[in-house]
Amino acid sequence: MKNTINIKGINFELCGTTTRNVVKQRSLYDVYANPSETKRNIWYGWVRWFDQPELHCWEYGVSSYNSNFFTINAIIRPDDMDGKEYLLVITASHNRAYEMV
């Protein structure tokens, strides 16, 4: 059974720890000239989620992409997580969280 954490209503697989990473702050439009409606809906759904003040998300962006899929990375420090920071890696099939050390 995988360890999971729930952050503001979304479950993330807890995948261990990582050191501080710099998140590429590219928007959807930096990597796709004309993104599909599906890609736009996914992107703006996550942007709205990141913009919640209690998440303290100061970095997010598209970290990798191809013609079909894209990956979003973000760094957050949610109010209700005892001051812990997490690197989130969001793909089409997984939401992963790494505790930052």
C-alpha positions, 0 to 999 in steps of 0.5 A, a space after each residue: 500500500 502506498 503512503 498518501 497525503 491529502 492536501 486541500 482535497 487532493 490525494 498525493 502519493 508520498 514518495 520520500 524526500 528530495 532536496 530543494 529543486 528549482 521549478 521551471 516556471 513555464 506556463 502552458 502557453 510557453 510550451 504549446 503554441 495552441 493548447 487543446 481545450 483539455 490541456 487548458 482545462 487541466 492547466 487552469 484547474 491546477 493554477 486555481 488550486 495553487 492560488 489558494 493562499 493557505 497553500 503558500 505556493 510560490 513556484 509552479 510550472 510545466 516541467 516537461 511535455 510532449 505532444 500528448 502530455 505535460 507534467 506540472 511541478 510545484 513547491 508548496 508549504 500548506 498551513 496545515 502541514 506543520 511547516 513542511 514544504 513539498 515538491 509536487 509532481 503532477 502527471 496525467 496518471 499520478 500526483 506525487 509529493 516529495 517532502 523537501 529537506 
